[in-house]
Amino acid sequence: MWWANSRAAIGQRFNLEGIIFSSKVLTRDSDLLIPHLKVPNIRYINWEELHKRGFKGVVFDKDNTITLPYSITLWDPLKPSLEKCKSIFGNQNVAVLSNSVGLYEFDPDGSKAESMEIEIGIRVIRHKEKKPGGSAEEIEKQLNCKAMEVVMVGDRAFTDIVYGNRNGFFTVLTEPLTDEGENFSVKMVRKMEDFLVQNRDGSKVKDHCFIANSEVDLVCLNEPL
């Protein structure tokens, strides 16, 4: 157990897939870094409007998106928003895709994923590749919908947003819940991500087929849930 936990911690510090994709993004596909929508946290997402637009599934990153770093417990202020999301999309159509919990490399028996499912009441997708690597196939299978019908929500541009944009999802970038508990390398990479997202002159994500970039304000709440 201690070895699995240590490998998971190291793996979150060193993401080879992320490094490879990041180099490609910076040199050729900078648009993949840009989210369709940016919000302080999930309390500002208008789940009803997204559902009306045709989206059928929602996938959340874990650390610093819906939980504090290395926790499996939902951050308490987000409970009303997550409950709203589940009530609109249905429990079976809401899931977590994490680079730690549920990743076969660091959670081979799925015990951490199972513990989190019990804790927060939504499924944790088991998968082999770290974001931003991997296809939409497992997401489509688990949520029983097409890639274009999925909303991807996460706090990391190089992982969550690049992964979502590569696969045709509607992408939502949140601010991290806290910088406490994050390791030094993650903090440094996050600063670089923030700089690149804010300074990509002329770069913008392509319009999603369900909602144009000019309409994204409609899926953002003025007041948090």
N, C-alpha and C positions, 0 to 999 in steps of 0.2 A: 504493500500500500504506500509506504513512504517513498519508494522508488517511482511509482506511478505519479504521485503528487509532485515529486521533484521534476520529473520529465515534463509534466504539464506546465509547471512554472517556467522552466527553461524554454519550452516551446512557445509560450506566449511572449517571450523576450526575443526569440529568433524565429522569424517566419520566412523561410526560404522562398515559398511560393509568392509571398508578398513582395519580397525584394525583386524577384524576377519580373513580376507584373508591373511593379512600380517603375522599373527602368524602361519597360516598353511604353508605359503610359506617358512618362516624362518626355520620351523621344518621339513617339508617334501618335498616341491616342490621348492627348491631354483632356479631351472632352469627357472621358470616362470618369474623371475625378469630380465632375460637377453634378451635384444632386438636383433632382427636379424641384425639391422643396427643402428648405432649411428652417428648423424650428428650435426653440430652446430645449424642449423635451416633448415627450409624447402627449402631454396634456393639451398641447396646442394643435393636435391633429384632428380634423373634422372627419371622423369615421363615417358618419352618415352620408356626407357628400361623396366620399370616395366610393362607398358602396353603390350609391345612385349612379355614379359614372361608369360602373361596370366591373369594378374590382371585386374579386371573390375570395382572396386569401391575403393574409398578412404574416410576414416573417420578421421577427425581431432578433437583433444581436443581443447578447447577454450583458457582458461587463460594461458598466458605465452607460448603458442604454436603458435597461430596465432593472438592473441590480447594481449595487456598489461593486467595485473590483473584487473578484474571487469569491463573491457571495452567491448563493443560490436562492436568496430571498428577495422577492420583489421590493423595490424601494417604496416605502409606504405612501408617499404623496402621489404615486402613479397609479394606485389601485383603482380610483374611479375611471380613469381613462382606459385602463386595460379591461375592466369590466364592461365598459361601453363598447369597446372593440369586440369583445367576445359575444356580447348580446346581439350585435349587428351582423357580424360575419359568421358566428357560430363557433363553438369551441374547437370543432374538428377542422376549422379553416384558419386557425391561428397557431403559430408555432415559433420556436426558438431555433436559430441556427448559429452555433457558437464555435469558435476556434479552440475551445477547451472541452466543455461539457458536451458529450455526444459525439465528439471526434474519436474515431476508433483508435487512433494513435495514443491518445491520453486517457481515454475512457473505454477500454476494450470490452469490458463486461456490461457497459451501459448503466452501471450503478449510480454514477453521478447524475446522469440524465434522468434516471428514474426518480431520484431524490428531488430533483428540481421540479419534475412534473407533479409530484405530490405536493410540493411546496406552493407552486404558483397556479396549478390547475390547467396548464396547456402543455402540449407535447413538445418534446425536444427531439429534433431530427438527428438521427444517427447518420454519420457521413464519413467519407474517407479523406477528402481533400480539404485543406484550409482555404478559406476565402483569402484572396479573390479568385483562387483557382476553383475548379469545379463547374459543372453544368447545372442547368435548371431541372434536370430530369428527376432527381429525388424530391425536389420541392413540388413539382407538378404531380408526382405520384402520391406524395403524402397529403397534399391539400386538394387533390382531385380537380385541378384547374390548369389553365394554360399559363405560360410564363408572363404573357402580357397582362394577365389578370391578377398579378401578385404585387403587393406593396412591400418593399424592403426597407426596414427602419434600422439605422445604426449610427454610431458615433464616430466611425472611422472612415475617412475618405478612401484611403488606399486599400482597405479590405471590403467593408460593407457596400460602399457606393460603387466602387469599380466592379465588384462582383455583380451587384444588381443591374448596373447599366450594361455590362457585357451580356447579360442574359435577358434583357428586354423588360425588366421590372420597372415599376415606378419607384424611384428612390427618394428617401427622406433622411437627411442628415440631422442628427440631434447634437446639441452640445453635451459634453461629458457631464455626468451627474456630480463628479468630484475629481480632484486631482490627488486626493489623499489615497494612499495605498497602491498607486500606480508605480511601476518600476521606472527607473531613470530613462531607459531606452525608449519605452512607450511614450513618455513625456516629450522626449526630443523629436521622435517621429511625428507626434501629434502637432508639435509646433510647425514642423515642415509642411505637414498636410494643410494646416490652417493658412499658412502663408501662400501655398500654391493655389488653394481653392479661391482665396481672395484676390489673387494677382494673376489670374489667367486671362490676360487681355484678349478679347475676341472669342474666347472659348465659352461654349454653352452646350448643355446637354440637348439632344434632339427632342423635339416634342414627342410626348407619349401619345399613342393612338387614342387614348381615352380622355386626355386632357392636355391642351396646349400650354406652353410655358406662360403665355399671357393670362392664363386662367388659374394658375396654381394658388393664388391668394384665396380662392374660393374653398380650398380644402385646408385652410389654416384658420384657426379660431383666434379671435382678438383677445378673448379671456380664456384662461386655462380651465379645464374641467376639474 
